[in-house]
Every structure is written in C-alpha cells, then in structure tokens.
C-alpha cells in the first residue's frame, strides 16, 4: 500500500475516534468539514441531513464563497446533485474528473471548477439514510479502495454519532419538559386567583417555549383574553392593540374559534406572508401582523370535563423554533394542568363571591351614629369559600343610650352563618327589652342552652351612656376591648369575666368612665391571632396601633389600625367596630386612670 494511502487511513482513523466522542452536532460538523476533509485533501466539504420528507439541509459547509454557499443551505431532495442522490439512494457516489462530473450533472457549476474528484457517502443508521457527506478533491485522482471503504465506515460512525446526539438531546428535552410540567403544576396550584393563575401560565412559557403566549377563555359565547405575555414588551403592546382593534373572527378557518368548536389543536408550522395577507382585514392590519414577526403558531384547547373552556396559544418569532406534533403533545399536557387550575380558580372565585354575599347579607349595611356617638366599622372576609361567623352591630336606643357589640360564632359554613344571624337578631331583641349588659347576656345564655347548639359563641356587649359619661361592658369569652383616651393613653379593659355563651349564668358587667373624645375598640380574634404566636403578642400590637383612632376621621383611623395589626396570610375573617364619644375631652380628666366598677 503506498505511503500516502497509509497516512490517509491513519488520519481517517483519528477522525473516527473524534466522532465517537463528539457531543454536539456542531462538533460533528466541524470534524467532518475540517478534519475529515483535510485527511483526504478535500478543499470543499459539506455535511447534509434529511429535513422532513423532501428536503436536505446543510449543517456544515466549507470551501465555497458566501454568495454561493447561501444557495445551498436547503435544497429539494430531488435536486440533481451528488449529495441529494446519495441520500435518495443510500449509495456511495464517486466521480473522477471534470468530464465525468459534467456528464452526470451538467447543470451544476461545480462541473466547471476544473479537474476534481468528488466522493459522496450516505449517512446510514438503523436501516435508514439520514444524510450524506460530500468531499471535493482537487485534480482527478483515483482513491484507493481501502480509502473508500474507510470513508464508508467513517460515514456510518458519523451517522451513529448524530443519532446518539439527537437521542441525548431528545432525552434532555423530554426530561426538561417533565421538570417544567412538575414545576408548572406546583406554581398553578399555589393560587386560587383566576387572573394570577392565567398570568402565571403565560409567564412560565415565555420565552422558554414561546415568544408570545396567551390565554383566552370562553365567556358568554365568545372568547375573552385573560392573560398574555411576550418576550418583547413593545410587541406585547402591539399584540394587545391587534386584539382590541381587530378581534379574531369566528369564521376564520385558522382562528381560535375553530379550536373551541372542534376541541382540536391548531398547528401552523410556517406562517407565510400569503397566510397573513389572507387573514388581514386591510393594509394596516397586514402591516401590524407583519411587525409581530410570527413564524410558527400553536393553539390547544383548555378542556374541563370534556368541554372546551378556553384556548392556550403559543407563537414563535424565532426561525429556529418551528412547532411540530411533539410540541402539540407537550402543549396539551400543559393545557390540561392549566385548564384544571383555571377551572378551580374560577369555581373558587364564584363560590367565594357567593360566600361573601351571604356573609354581608346577614350583617348590617350601615351603622347609624348620633350627635353624641360616632361609629365606624370594618369587616374583612378571609377569602375562603365558606362563610365565617364574625358579627357586629351598633344602634341607638330611644332614651339616648347607645348599644354596640361584636361576636364570633366558632366554625364556618351555613350553620355558622345561620347562628350568627340568629345571635345578632337576638341581641337586638333582648336589648330592646332591657339593654343592661348583664340582662342581655343572661337572656342569651338561656337561649343558647334552650336550643342546645354545639357551636360556641363569644360576645362583647357595650351599653354607652353619654349623660352618665360611662360605658358598661359585658364579655362572654371574647377578646378584651381597648379604650383610647382623648389625651392619647390606651387602656386595655379587663379580660372576659366568663366563658362563651351558654356555659355560665349570672353574668356581670363592668362600668368604665368614658369622657368626650374617648374611643372604644372591639375586634374579633382574626385580627390579632397568628400561627405560632401567643395571642398576647397580637393584643400588644393592637394596643399600640389603637392610638391611630385619635385621627379626625374615625373611619380612616380604624382602617389604619387594621393595616398595622392585620396579617395578610391569615385565613380568618376580621370584624372591628369603634365607638367614639363626640366632643372634646373634659377638663380635669388629664391622664388619670379611669375607674372600673363591677355590677351583677
């Protein structure tokens, strides 16, 4: 065997070793077009892969001028050239000399490059041809059969390397997608807010899987956009304007309405200018769609219990990202999770709205003050779907005195709501007969025992008398009230003098001096209780915040108190009521402690 043949085979063996360890397609391309070409003395080298069923795409090219190379990036499989023919036939093609090349492919400019030898070997793996390697060597030379055989082996090694790299990429892609779906499931389950849930879906996918993502849901027979995200903020604005100015037509065969009607996904692998022109309403609409630069579109239905509740849409502006059937399947997996989360959020929102409506229906719409008494109140539902048991009320008596109370029925749901309404009505009824705190609580105790309810009810009841300058307080297992004195001191009144209603008899009340400008604050435990913390810490915070009730606006002052003390993560309702005696502080009261007297 001549010396140069042995050297060539040695260099080709090195190339084979390189291919077996290559980990990327770019690395394989470099090895073929540079190292393999150099080993046989080729000045032109190309590596092409089958794309789809009828195209060949070059992933590596060396030795052609830029303008000529641009015309060879993608060409039909039926093209009259050695690379396309090798892919079609799966056979090696060797042409020696310009005459032989010109005779076989007279239309090719390569036939006029002078004396050359070309070798084109197919890439075969798993019984199929996936591409070919083309080498063009200056001068007309006969390659040794051993060299040609080695090139065949090297081509098979290249095909196996590409197959291995593709399999690894597919595995990594699928692993990444599974991890993404797991993460998406966690994220989607973390909120029951409909807008937050739909926004999270779009934000999760951009720009990882799409340059633009939108969620539309079916409402009142049409599609309404709930959320959208775009990798380019400027284009996000353009998308919104397009949607507002030119809403999608129900009749368009490639429109989202088709996905809703059929329940089938819509895949547009390549968005052509002809498609845009067909869809455009006018020249301005066409220009706007062109500005978006969408190259590929995918829309899948959001299915809930077999019904289409909306559409998830992805769009790509990247020429390298063309959606395919694999993307359809992946998007459908995400859509199933998103549809379930959106449905849960929607149902939760509807149920919560009903719960809040029911809660407010059994609470007073308005509380009336008098010239002697200012009153402010706040009720903040927890956002849960079950009705809470917090209740409150305040009203003047015919003799000028004023009644206020705040209570809490333990538990949630319809039973708690019914008990709450019953207790509020009973307090009003008993107060109209004898408004003294001890009498009202004794009557309530008897009523609870008579009805034999299993629900615990706490209550703090106040009878205010401006003529006497006092408030009488009775507390059945509830949080202690706080008094903000007109001169700024905050007094915490004594704790409850007995258990919840129905568990004691012979209640007592406390009488507290109450001057002009003094304010009394009553709250439920949802305001002060926090997980893992002693309730005294919350009461201390409330005592400090109660100074805000000195605000000229009692309503604003109460709002500030709740803002300082409340916990946004709490899952309990909050009711708060403040009663302030009108006028300025009496002279001589100063900062002296108010006397508290007990009465049976």
C-alpha positions as CSV (number, residue, x, y, z in Angstrom):
1,X,0.0,0.0,0.0
2,X,1.6,3.4,-1.0
3,X,2.8,5.6,1.8
4,X,0.2,8.4,1.3
5,X,-2.7,5.9,1.5
6,X,-1.4,4.7,4.8
7,X,-1.1,8.2,6.1
8,X,-4.7,9.0,4.9
9,X,-6.1,5.9,6.6
10,X,-4.3,6.9,9.9
11,X,-5.7,10.4,9.8
12,X,-9.2,9.0,9.0
13,X,-8.9,6.7,12.0
14,X,-8.2,9.7,14.2
15,X,-11.3,11.3,12.7
16,X,-13.4,8.2,13.6
17,X,-12.2,8.5,17.2
18,X,-13.2,12.1,17.3
19,X,-16.6,11.3,16.0
20,X,-17.2,8.7,18.6
21,X,-16.7,11.2,21.4
22,X,-18.4,14.2,19.8
23,X,-21.3,15.6,22.0
24,X,-22.9,18.2,19.7
25,X,-24.0,18.5,16.1
26,X,-21.7,21.5,15.7
27,X,-18.7,19.4,16.8
28,X,-19.6,16.6,14.3
29,X,-19.9,19.2,11.5
30,X,-16.5,20.7,12.3
31,X,-14.9,17.2,12.4
32,X,-16.4,16.3,9.0
33,X,-15.8,19.5,7.1
34,X,-12.3,20.2,8.5
35,X,-10.6,17.1,9.9
36,X,-12.1,14.5,7.5
37,X,-11.7,16.8,4.5
38,X,-8.1,17.5,5.4
39,X,-7.4,13.8,5.8
40,X,-8.3,13.1,2.1
41,X,-7.1,16.5,0.8
42,X,-10.6,17.9,0.0
43,X,-10.9,21.7,-0.4
44,X,-14.7,21.6,-0.5
45,X,-16.7,19.6,2.1
46,X,-20.4,19.5,3.0
47,X,-22.5,17.7,5.6
48,X,-26.2,17.5,4.8
49,X,-29.1,16.0,6.7
50,X,-32.5,14.9,5.5
51,X,-35.1,17.5,6.6
52,X,-38.7,16.3,6.6
53,X,-39.5,14.1,3.7
54,X,-38.3,16.1,0.8
55,X,-35.6,18.5,1.7
56,X,-31.9,18.4,2.5
57,X,-30.4,20.9,4.9
58,X,-26.6,21.6,5.1
59,X,-25.4,21.7,8.7
60,X,-21.8,22.1,7.7
61,X,-20.1,23.6,4.6
62,X,-16.5,24.6,3.8
63,X,-14.8,25.9,0.7
64,X,-17.5,27.9,-1.1
65,X,-17.8,31.6,-1.3
66,X,-20.5,33.1,0.9
67,X,-22.9,34.0,-2.0
68,X,-22.7,30.5,-3.5
69,X,-22.9,28.8,-0.1
70,X,-26.2,30.7,0.7
71,X,-27.9,28.9,-2.2
72,X,-27.1,25.5,-0.8
73,X,-28.4,25.9,2.8
74,X,-31.6,24.0,2.0
75,X,-32.4,22.3,-1.3
76,X,-35.0,19.7,-2.6
77,X,-34.2,16.1,-2.2
78,X,-35.0,15.7,-5.9
79,X,-32.2,18.1,-6.8
80,X,-29.7,16.9,-9.4
81,X,-26.5,16.7,-7.3
82,X,-24.5,14.0,-5.7
83,X,-25.5,14.9,-2.1
84,X,-29.2,14.6,-2.8
85,X,-28.7,11.5,-4.8
86,X,-26.7,9.8,-2.1
87,X,-29.5,10.5,0.4
88,X,-32.1,9.2,-2.0
89,X,-30.3,6.0,-3.0
90,X,-28.2,5.3,0.1
91,X,-25.3,4.5,-2.2
92,X,-21.8,6.0,-2.4
93,X,-21.1,8.2,-5.4
94,X,-17.5,8.7,-6.8
95,X,-16.8,10.9,-9.8
96,X,-13.3,11.3,-11.1
97,X,-12.5,14.3,-13.4
98,X,-14.5,17.3,-14.7
99,X,-15.8,15.4,-17.7
100,X,-17.4,12.7,-15.6
101,X,-18.9,15.3,-13.3
102,X,-20.2,17.4,-16.2
103,X,-21.7,14.4,-17.9
104,X,-23.6,13.2,-14.9
105,X,-24.7,16.7,-13.6
106,X,-24.4,19.1,-16.5
107,X,-26.4,21.8,-14.7
108,X,-24.0,22.1,-11.7
109,X,-21.5,24.9,-11.6
110,X,-19.2,22.5,-9.8
111,X,-18.8,20.7,-13.1
112,X,-16.8,23.8,-14.3
113,X,-14.4,24.0,-11.4
114,X,-11.7,22.2,-13.3
115,X,-10.3,18.8,-12.7
116,X,-11.7,17.4,-9.5
117,X,-12.7,14.2,-7.8
118,X,-15.8,14.1,-5.7
119,X,-16.8,11.4,-3.2
120,X,-20.3,11.5,-1.6
121,X,-21.1,8.9,1.1
122,X,-24.5,8.4,2.6
123,X,-25.1,8.5,6.4
124,X,-26.9,5.3,7.4
125,X,-28.1,4.3,10.8
126,X,-30.8,1.9,11.9
127,X,-31.6,0.8,8.3
128,X,-32.3,4.4,7.1
129,X,-30.3,7.1,5.4
130,X,-30.3,10.4,7.4
131,X,-27.9,12.4,5.2
132,X,-24.7,12.4,3.3
133,X,-21.1,13.7,3.3
134,X,-19.7,15.4,0.2
135,X,-16.0,15.8,-0.4
136,X,-14.4,17.5,-3.4
137,X,-10.7,16.9,-4.0
138,X,-8.6,19.0,-6.5
139,X,-7.3,17.1,-9.6
140,X,-8.6,13.8,-11.0
141,X,-7.3,11.2,-8.6
142,X,-8.3,7.6,-8.1
143,X,-8.9,6.8,-4.4
144,X,-7.7,3.5,-3.1
145,X,-10.5,1.0,-2.4
146,X,-9.3,0.9,1.2
147,X,-9.8,4.7,1.5
148,X,-13.3,4.4,0.0
149,X,-14.2,1.6,2.4
150,X,-12.8,3.6,5.3
151,X,-14.9,6.6,4.2
152,X,-18.0,4.4,4.3
153,X,-17.2,3.3,7.8
154,X,-16.5,6.8,8.8
155,X,-19.8,7.9,7.4
156,X,-21.6,5.2,9.4
157,X,-19.8,6.4,12.5
158,X,-20.8,10.0,11.8
159,X,-24.5,8.8,11.4
160,X,-24.3,6.9,14.6
161,X,-22.8,9.9,16.4
162,X,-25.6,12.2,15.1
163,X,-28.2,9.6,16.1
164,X,-26.7,9.4,19.6
165,X,-26.5,13.2,19.9
166,X,-30.1,13.5,18.7
167,X,-31.3,10.8,21.2
168,X,-29.5,12.5,24.0
169,X,-31.0,15.9,23.0
170,X,-34.5,14.4,22.9
171,X,-34.0,12.7,26.3
172,X,-32.7,16.0,27.7
173,X,-35.6,17.9,26.1
174,X,-38.2,15.4,27.5
175,X,-36.6,15.5,30.9
176,X,-36.6,19.3,30.9
177,X,-40.2,19.3,29.8
178,X,-41.2,16.8,32.5
179,X,-39.4,19.0,35.1
180,X,-41.2,22.1,33.7
181,X,-44.6,20.4,33.9
182,X,-43.9,19.4,37.5
183,X,-42.8,23.0,38.3
184,X,-45.8,24.4,36.4
185,X,-48.2,22.1,38.4
186,X,-46.8,23.4,41.7
187,X,-47.0,27.0,40.5
188,X,-50.5,26.6,39.2
189,X,-51.7,25.0,42.5
190,X,-50.2,27.9,44.5
191,X,-53.0,30.3,43.8
192,X,-56.8,30.3,43.5
193,X,-56.9,33.7,42.0
194,X,-58.1,33.4,38.4
195,X,-56.1,36.3,37.0
196,X,-53.0,35.3,38.9
197,X,-53.3,31.7,37.6
198,X,-53.7,32.6,34.0
199,X,-50.9,35.2,34.2
200,X,-48.6,32.5,35.7
201,X,-49.3,30.1,32.8
202,X,-48.2,32.7,30.2
203,X,-45.2,33.8,32.2
204,X,-44.0,30.2,32.7
205,X,-43.8,29.6,29.0
206,X,-42.2,32.8,27.7
207,X,-39.5,32.8,26.4
208,X,-38.7,29.2,27.2
209,X,-41.2,27.7,24.8
210,X,-42.7,30.7,23.0
211,X,-42.0,34.3,22.2
212,X,-45.7,35.1,22.9
213,X,-48.3,33.2,24.9
214,X,-52.0,34.0,25.5
215,X,-54.9,32.5,27.5
216,X,-58.4,33.1,26.2
217,X,-61.4,31.7,28.0
218,X,-65.0,31.1,26.8
219,X,-67.4,33.6,28.3
220,X,-70.9,34.4,27.1
221,X,-70.5,32.5,23.8
222,X,-67.2,34.2,22.9
223,X,-63.5,34.2,23.7
224,X,-62.1,36.7,26.2
225,X,-58.4,37.2,26.8
226,X,-57.5,36.8,30.4
227,X,-53.7,37.0,30.2
228,X,-50.8,37.4,27.7
229,X,-47.1,37.6,27.9
230,X,-44.4,38.5,25.3
231,X,-40.7,38.3,25.4
232,X,-40.5,41.8,23.9
233,X,-42.6,44.3,25.9
234,X,-43.0,46.6,22.8
235,X,-44.6,43.7,20.9
236,X,-46.7,42.8,23.8
237,X,-48.4,46.2,23.5
238,X,-48.8,45.6,19.7
239,X,-50.5,42.2,20.4
240,X,-53.0,43.9,22.7
241,X,-53.7,46.6,20.2
242,X,-54.3,44.0,17.5
243,X,-56.7,42.1,19.7
244,X,-58.6,45.2,20.6
245,X,-58.8,46.7,17.1
246,X,-59.2,43.5,15.0
247,X,-60.8,40.8,17.2
248,X,-60.4,37.3,15.9
249,X,-63.1,36.3,13.5
250,X,-65.2,33.2,14.4
251,X,-65.4,32.3,10.7
252,X,-61.6,32.2,10.0
253,X,-60.5,28.6,9.4
254,X,-57.3,29.1,11.3
255,X,-58.8,31.1,14.1
256,X,-59.1,30.3,17.8
257,X,-62.8,29.9,17.5
258,X,-62.1,26.8,15.4
259,X,-60.2,25.3,18.3
260,X,-63.2,26.0,20.6
261,X,-65.7,24.5,18.1
262,X,-63.7,21.3,17.3
263,X,-61.8,20.8,20.5
264,X,-58.8,20.0,18.3
265,X,-55.4,21.7,18.4
266,X,-54.3,24.2,15.7
267,X,-50.7,23.9,14.3
268,X,-49.2,26.4,11.8
269,X,-45.6,25.2,11.4
270,X,-44.7,28.0,9.0
271,X,-46.6,31.3,8.9
272,X,-46.3,32.6,5.4
273,X,-46.9,36.1,4.1
274,X,-49.8,34.6,2.0
275,X,-51.5,33.4,5.2
276,X,-51.1,36.9,6.7
277,X,-52.5,38.5,3.6
278,X,-55.5,36.2,3.6
279,X,-56.2,36.9,7.3
280,X,-55.7,40.7,7.2
281,X,-58.8,42.9,7.3
282,X,-57.0,45.7,5.5
283,X,-53.5,47.0,4.7
284,X,-53.0,48.5,8.2
285,X,-53.9,45.2,9.8
286,X,-51.5,43.3,7.5
287,X,-48.6,45.7,8.3
288,X,-49.3,45.2,12.1
289,X,-49.3,41.4,11.8
290,X,-46.0,41.6,9.8
291,X,-44.5,43.7,12.5
292,X,-45.1,40.9,15.0
293,X,-42.8,38.6,13.0
294,X,-44.6,35.4,13.9
295,X,-43.0,32.4,12.2
296,X,-44.9,29.5,13.8
297,X,-48.2,29.2,15.8
298,X,-49.7,26.6,18.1
299,X,-53.1,26.7,19.8
300,X,-54.5,23.9,22.0
301,X,-57.9,23.7,23.8
302,X,-58.3,24.0,27.5
303,X,-60.5,21.1,28.3
304,X,-62.5,20.7,31.5
305,X,-64.8,17.7,32.0
306,X,-64.8,17.2,28.2
307,X,-65.8,20.8,27.4
308,X,-63.6,23.5,25.9
309,X,-63.3,26.2,28.4
310,X,-60.6,28.2,26.6
311,X,-57.5,28.2,24.4
312,X,-53.8,28.3,25.1
313,X,-51.8,29.9,22.3
314,X,-48.1,30.0,21.6
315,X,-46.3,31.9,18.9
316,X,-42.7,31.9,17.8
317,X,-40.8,34.7,16.2
318,X,-37.6,32.6,16.1
319,X,-36.9,31.0,12.7
320,X,-35.1,28.2,14.5
321,X,-38.3,27.3,16.5
322,X,-40.9,25.7,14.3
323,X,-43.6,24.0,16.3
324,X,-44.3,20.4,15.4
325,X,-46.5,17.5,16.6
326,X,-44.2,16.9,19.5
327,X,-44.8,20.5,20.7
328,X,-48.6,19.9,20.2
329,X,-48.5,17.0,22.6
330,X,-46.4,18.9,25.1
331,X,-48.6,22.0,25.0
332,X,-51.7,19.7,25.5
333,X,-50.1,18.3,28.7
334,X,-49.6,21.9,30.0
335,X,-53.1,22.9,28.8
336,X,-54.6,20.1,30.9
337,X,-52.9,21.3,34.0
338,X,-53.7,24.9,33.2
339,X,-57.3,24.1,32.5
340,X,-57.8,22.4,35.8
341,X,-56.1,25.2,37.7
342,X,-58.1,27.9,35.9
343,X,-61.3,25.9,36.5
344,X,-60.5,25.6,40.2
345,X,-59.7,29.3,40.4
346,X,-62.9,30.2,38.6
347,X,-65.1,28.0,40.8
348,X,-63.3,29.2,43.9
349,X,-63.9,32.8,42.8
350,X,-67.6,32.2,42.2
351,X,-68.0,30.3,45.5
352,X,-66.1,32.9,47.4
353,X,-68.3,35.7,45.9
354,X,-71.4,33.8,47.0
355,X,-70.0,33.3,50.5
356,X,-69.1,36.9,50.8
357,X,-72.5,37.9,49.5
358,X,-74.2,35.6,52.1
359,X,-72.0,37.0,54.8
360,X,-72.8,40.6,54.1
361,X,-76.5,39.8,53.7
362,X,-76.7,38.9,57.4
363,X,-74.5,41.8,58.5
364,X,-75.7,45.4,58.8
365,X,-75.4,47.5,55.6
366,X,-74.9,50.7,57.7
367,X,-74.5,51.7,61.3
368,X,-76.0,55.0,62.4
369,X,-74.3,57.3,64.8
370,X,-75.9,60.1,66.8
371,X,-74.9,63.6,67.8
372,X,-73.3,62.0,70.9
373,X,-71.7,58.9,69.3
374,X,-69.6,58.3,66.3
375,X,-69.3,54.8,65.0
376,X,-67.0,53.1,62.4
377,X,-66.7,49.5,61.4
378,X,-64.8,47.2,59.2
379,X,-65.5,43.6,58.0
380,X,-62.8,41.8,56.0
381,X,-63.6,38.3,54.8
382,X,-60.7,35.9,54.8
383,X,-61.3,35.0,51.1
384,X,-62.2,31.4,51.9
385,X,-65.2,29.8,50.2
386,X,-67.1,29.1,53.5
387,X,-69.0,31.8,55.4
388,X,-67.4,32.9,58.6
389,X,-69.1,33.5,61.9
390,X,-68.0,37.1,62.8
391,X,-70.8,39.5,63.5
392,X,-71.3,43.0,64.8
393,X,-73.9,45.7,65.2
394,X,-74.5,49.1,66.8
395,X,-77.6,51.2,67.3
396,X,-79.1,54.0,69.4
397,X,-81.8,53.4,72.0
398,X,-84.8,55.6,72.4
399,X,-83.5,57.1,75.6
400,X,-80.3,58.3,74.0
401,X,-78.1,55.5,75.2
402,X,-76.1,53.5,72.6
403,X,-75.6,49.7,72.1
404,X,-72.6,48.2,70.4
405,X,-71.4,44.6,70.2
406,X,-69.0,42.3,68.4
407,X,-69.2,38.5,68.4
408,X,-67.9,35.3,66.9
409,X,-69.6,32.0,66.1
410,X,-66.9,29.4,66.1
411,X,-66.7,27.4,62.8
412,X,-67.6,28.2,59.2
413,X,-70.3,27.5,56.7
414,X,-74.0,27.8,56.5
415,X,-74.5,26.7,60.1
416,X,-72.2,29.3,61.4
417,X,-73.9,31.9,59.2
418,X,-77.3,31.0,60.5
419,X,-76.2,31.1,64.1
420,X,-74.5,34.4,63.5
421,X,-77.7,35.9,62.1
422,X,-79.7,34.4,64.9
423,X,-77.4,35.8,67.6
424,X,-77.4,39.3,66.1
425,X,-81.2,39.4,65.9
426,X,-81.5,38.0,69.5
427,X,-79.1,40.7,70.9
428,X,-81.2,43.4,69.3
429,X,-84.4,41.9,70.6
430,X,-83.2,41.4,74.2
431,X,-81.6,44.9,74.2
432,X,-85.0,46.5,73.2
433,X,-86.5,44.9,76.4
434,X,-83.7,45.5,78.9
435,X,-80.4,46.8,77.4
436,X,-78.3,46.3,80.5
437,X,-75.3,44.1,79.7
438,X,-76.0,41.6,82.4
439,X,-79.6,41.2,81.4
440,X,-78.8,40.8,77.7
441,X,-76.1,38.2,78.3
442,X,-78.2,36.2,80.8
443,X,-81.0,36.1,78.2
444,X,-78.5,34.9,75.5
445,X,-77.2,32.3,77.9
446,X,-80.7,30.9,78.4
447,X,-81.4,30.9,74.7
448,X,-78.2,29.0,73.8
449,X,-78.9,26.4,76.5
450,X,-82.5,26.0,75.3
451,X,-81.5,25.5,71.7
452,X,-78.8,23.1,72.7
453,X,-76.4,24.3,70.0
454,X,-73.0,22.7,69.7
455,X,-71.5,25.9,68.3
456,X,-69.5,28.2,70.7
457,X,-70.4,31.8,70.6
458,X,-68.3,34.6,72.1
459,X,-69.6,38.2,72.5
460,X,-68.6,41.5,74.0
461,X,-71.5,43.8,74.6
462,X,-71.4,47.5,75.3
463,X,-74.0,49.9,76.6
464,X,-72.8,53.6,76.3
465,X,-74.4,56.5,78.2
466,X,-73.3,60.0,77.3
467,X,-75.4,61.5,80.1
468,X,-73.6,59.5,82.7
469,X,-70.3,59.6,80.9
470,X,-69.9,55.8,81.2
471,X,-69.9,52.6,79.1
472,X,-71.0,49.3,80.6
473,X,-69.2,46.2,79.2
474,X,-70.1,42.5,79.5
475,X,-67.7,40.0,77.9
476,X,-68.6,36.3,77.3
477,X,-65.3,34.6,76.3
478,X,-64.4,37.3,73.8
479,X,-61.2,39.4,73.4
480,X,-60.9,42.4,75.7
481,X,-61.9,45.9,74.4
482,X,-59.4,48.8,74.3
483,X,-60.1,52.4,75.1
484,X,-58.2,55.2,73.6
485,X,-58.5,58.2,75.9
486,X,-59.0,61.6,74.4
487,X,-55.5,62.6,75.7
488,X,-53.8,59.7,73.9
489,X,-53.5,56.9,76.6
490,X,-54.7,53.4,75.6
491,X,-56.4,51.3,78.3
492,X,-56.9,47.6,77.9
493,X,-60.1,46.7,79.7
494,X,-60.2,43.5,81.8
495,X,-60.4,40.1,80.1
496,X,-63.7,38.2,79.7
497,X,-65.4,37.6,83.0
498,X,-66.9,34.3,81.9
499,X,-66.9,31.6,79.2
500,X,-68.7,31.7,75.8
501,X,-72.5,32.0,75.8
502,X,-74.5,29.1,77.2
503,X,-71.7,28.0,79.5
504,X,-72.4,30.3,82.5
505,X,-75.1,32.0,84.4
506,X,-75.3,35.3,86.4
507,X,-73.1,37.4,84.1
508,X,-71.6,40.6,85.4
509,X,-70.8,43.8,83.7
510,X,-68.1,46.5,84.2
511,X,-68.7,50.2,84.2
512,X,-66.0,52.4,82.8
513,X,-65.8,56.2,82.8
514,X,-66.0,57.4,79.3
515,X,-65.3,61.1,78.6
516,X,-65.8,63.2,75.5
517,X,-63.3,62.2,72.8
518,X,-62.8,58.7,74.2
519,X,-63.0,55.8,71.8
520,X,-63.8,52.1,72.5
521,X,-62.4,49.4,70.1
522,X,-64.0,45.9,69.7
523,X,-62.4,43.3,67.4
524,X,-62.6,39.6,66.6
525,X,-59.6,37.3,67.0
526,X,-58.9,37.1,63.2
527,X,-57.2,40.5,63.6
528,X,-54.7,39.6,66.3
529,X,-54.1,35.8,66.2
530,X,-51.1,34.5,64.2
531,X,-49.8,30.9,63.9
532,X,-47.1,30.0,66.3
533,X,-47.5,33.2,68.3
534,X,-49.1,33.8,71.7
535,X,-52.2,35.9,71.4
536,X,-50.8,38.4,73.9
537,X,-48.3,39.5,71.3
538,X,-51.2,40.3,69.0
539,X,-53.1,42.2,71.7
540,X,-49.9,44.2,72.4
541,X,-49.7,45.2,68.7
542,X,-53.4,46.2,68.8
543,X,-52.9,48.3,71.9
544,X,-50.0,50.2,70.2
545,X,-51.9,50.6,66.9
546,X,-55.1,51.8,68.7
547,X,-53.5,55.3,69.0
548,X,-54.4,55.7,65.4
549,X,-58.0,56.2,66.5
550,X,-57.2,59.7,67.5
551,X,-57.4,60.6,63.8
552,X,-60.1,63.2,63.0
553,X,-61.7,60.7,60.7
554,X,-62.7,57.7,62.8
555,X,-63.2,55.5,59.7
556,X,-59.7,56.3,58.4
557,X,-58.3,55.7,61.9
558,X,-59.9,52.3,62.1
559,X,-58.6,51.5,58.6
560,X,-55.0,52.4,59.8
561,X,-55.3,50.2,62.9
562,X,-56.3,47.2,60.8
563,X,-53.5,47.9,58.3
564,X,-50.9,47.9,61.1
565,X,-52.1,44.9,63.0
566,X,-53.7,42.6,60.3
567,X,-51.9,39.6,58.8
568,X,-52.4,39.2,55.0
569,X,-51.7,35.4,55.3
570,X,-54.5,34.9,57.9
571,X,-57.3,32.6,56.9
572,X,-59.8,34.0,59.4
573,X,-62.3,36.8,59.0
574,X,-61.9,40.1,60.7
575,X,-64.6,42.3,62.3
576,X,-63.8,45.5,64.1
577,X,-66.0,48.3,65.5
578,X,-65.1,51.5,67.2
579,X,-67.4,53.8,69.2
580,X,-66.3,57.3,70.0
581,X,-68.0,59.8,72.2
582,X,-68.4,63.1,70.4
583,X,-66.9,66.4,71.6
584,X,-63.6,67.3,73.2
585,X,-62.1,65.9,76.5
586,X,-63.5,67.1,79.7
587,X,-61.2,69.4,81.7
588,X,-59.5,68.0,84.7
589,X,-59.6,64.4,83.4
590,X,-56.0,64.6,82.3
591,X,-54.2,61.2,82.2
592,X,-55.7,59.7,85.3
593,X,-56.8,56.1,85.1
594,X,-60.5,55.6,84.5
595,X,-62.3,53.8,87.3
596,X,-63.8,50.4,86.5
597,X,-66.8,49.2,88.6
598,X,-68.3,45.7,88.6
599,X,-72.0,45.1,88.7
600,X,-74.0,42.0,88.9
